[in-house]
Amino acid sequence: MAETLIFSVPTGEPSFLIFLNRTFLSIKRRLLARILRYQNDAVAHSRIFREVDDSATEKKCELNAGDCLSNDGGNGRHAVFNALDTMLKDSLERLKMMRENLCLVKTGLTIGYACESKYAEDTATIRRLCLDGKLGAAVWLWGKMAQKGVVSDVFTHNHIVNGLCKIGLLDKADLVVREMLEFGPRPNCATYNTLIKGYCAVNGVDRALYLFSTMTYAGILPNRVTCRILVHALCEKGLLMEAKRMLEEVLKDDDEKDIPDLVISTVFMDSYFKDGAIIQALNLWNQMLQNCTKVDVVAYNVLINGFCKSQQMNLAYGYACEMFKKGLLPDAFTYNIIIGALCKEGKISEACYTVGVMSNMGIMPDQITYQIVIRGLCFAGEIVRAKHLLWCMLNNLMVPKPLIWNLIIDLYGRYNDLSNAFFTRDQMLSFGVCPNVFTYNALILAQVKSGNFHGACSLKEEMISKCLFPDVVTYNLLIGAACNIGRLDFALLLHDQMVQRGYEPDLITYTELVRGFCIRGKMKEAEELYAKILKSGLLNDHVPVQILFNKYCKLKEPVIAFNFYQDWLESKKGSLP
């Protein structure tokens, strides 16, 4: 009975111990021991009270009996009556106390089971909220439990830490881990792995390495997952040798250190490919096969991607075929890697054929697949096939992201097809996709190409009305259009607006203004602006010089034109390392 009572209240306040005059502010790991101690104290106290009551009753009975013997007959009868009355009252008091204790025990059992059920429900809710991204509600419930003196387990704390790391609140996550070290529950290796991964995700490798070094002081040994996280972070920063040294240091006491880890080996192989060390990557691959490491699709994807980046498509195709021979089916990442490499080489037809093969293998093209192919088609100028793929996405109930719409709108604008450009924008809106700054820049380019300067300016105002602020590209397009129609004053006004908004004019901005000055015959202003370009160090191509050179040749001033050319050559020499 006592054991049942103890284990029924592992998380709440034991209400049946009525002699406690305070509540627990936090539940420690020694809570069970404290409850056991208080339970034994309660039993001891009840025994003491019972012995005291029994001895007191015996003394009273002896005293009354003595009175009865020492007094006369009449008084003796009253003394006997008093003794019996005292014994009856004491018996009734003991019976009442026993009844109350039984009721309290019953109530304590009920509350204990209810608290246990409530604890499990609350912790499960916190974990579910963290996984669903509702961290605010999870932290609120977690705080409510702490206010009641209930501390959740380490598994629930890990969910809180993970949720904070996902939204970038690493300081808060670090604070939770420090509180766990001070107040409990004790963090485990998963806790540190979560926090280390969070810091690595925001390029805080130094802080991640510091946490790694403090794990052993907290009595927690890093595992292979810790190594994978840190090795990947170090390799991403190009610190390949540091990653190897750290791996050797961590695994020096590991009994399985001679067994290659597939994940870590894959990360190292990817780093070799990024550094252009193809031979080292292949040696590592062969070593993995010789050690009977069971490679997976991810390892093959890294290998195929490395060869595609190195423009060795024959090897990439060869290892893709090897995957089939080993019973590994390529996934969407495998096909996207090959399709992207084909589009970069301008082999659009082969890329489209690969998309067909991908579909026939039962792997549906995703957003990335369509984006790669549509971009390749737009660069190749094949607007009809690009628009066909866009409709394929919509027919497959896949709403394209703004980037895909922008590519097609931009291509229509470059072909001066203003109606189709705006029709595509309207389709974009009808599917619930909001235009962004790049969308408006593509439409402004379409207006400029068609010679509709006022329409381009109206689009800029429309951007501002929708809380989309024009960028450098927007202003450069409008400045160039204003210079083309001889509106140099408006072009300078746009330049001033650009500077007021905090944008720094680039070489294209100054080139358009130089051309505008030359069109209006303001050669002095054009030369001053060119000198400003030279002084700023922005001059890295020949366009501004060519504009001035051609203008002075038309003005029959070849010496001045040649001097500008000489100045440009000198600036190019000074910019060389």
Secondary structure, 3 states (H helix, E strand, C coil): CHHHHHHCCCCCCCCCCCCCCCCCCCCCCCHHHHHHHHHHHHHHHHHHHHHHHHHHHHHHHHHHHHHHHHCCHHHHHHHHHHHHHHHHHHHHHHHHHHHHHHHHHHHHHHHHHHHHHHHHHHHHHHHHHHHCCCHHHHHHHHHHHHHCCCCCCHHHHHHHHHHHHHCCCHHHHHHHHHHHHHHCCCCCHHHHHHHHHHHHHCCCHHHHHHHHHHHHHHCCCCCHHHHHHHHHHHHHCCCHHHHHHHHHHHHHHCCCCCCCCHHHHHHHHHHHHHCCCHHHHHHHHHHHHHCCCCCCHHHHHHHHHHHHHCCCHHHHHHHHHHHHHCCCCCCHHHHHHHHHHHHHCCCHHHHHHHHHHHHHCCCCCCHHHHHHHHHHHHHCCCHHHHHHHHHHHHHCCCCCCHHHHHHHHHHHHHCCCHHHHHHHHHHHHHCCCCCCHHHHHHHHHHHHHCCCHHHHHHHHHHHHHCCCCCCHHHHHHHHHHHHHCCCHHHHHHHHHHHHHCCCCCCHHHHHHHHHHHHHCCCHHHHHHHHHHHHHHCCCCCCHHHHHHHHHHHHCCCHHHHHHHHHHHHHHHHHHCC
